[in-house]
Amino acid sequence: MKTRLVFKVNIARKLVRMGYRIVDLKPAKTKDGKTDFNKSIYVFADENNISEEIEKLTNK
């Protein structure tokens, strides 16, 4: 399955409200490779032109 990663919670929240589905959540990593449990990476299914919506939301 193709996926798209979203690093910002406000973008992820807007995508969920638009009907896109999250298929996984992952903890972020720090620059030295350690897991940072204070931040999350949202993994969305790559469907229904999600790339275009992410582009629109990040360019506002």
C-alpha positions, -999 to 999 in steps of 0.1 A, spaced: 0 0 0 13 34 -9 13 59 20 20 96 27 37 108 58 24 139 76 46 155 103 23 183 115 -7 176 136 -28 205 122 -24 192 87 -32 156 98 -63 169 116 -76 187 86 -70 157 64 -90 134 88 -118 159 87 -118 158 49 -123 121 51 -88 107 45 -78 78 66 -48 73 89 -33 38 85 -6 41 111 10 64 138 47 63 144 68 81 170 92 107 155 130 103 157 155 128 169 185 138 148 207 113 166 182 85 157 166 80 191 128 78 194 110 109 204 77 99 220 66 135 223 60 139 186 41 117 161 43 109 124 9 103 108 8 78 80 -21 82 56 -32 60 28 -22 75 -6 -56 77 -21 -81 103 -35 -55 129 -45 -42 133 -10 -10 147 -24 -28 176 -39 -47 183 -7 -15 182 14 1 207 -11 -29 230 -7 -29 229 30 9 235 34 9 264 10 -17 285 28 
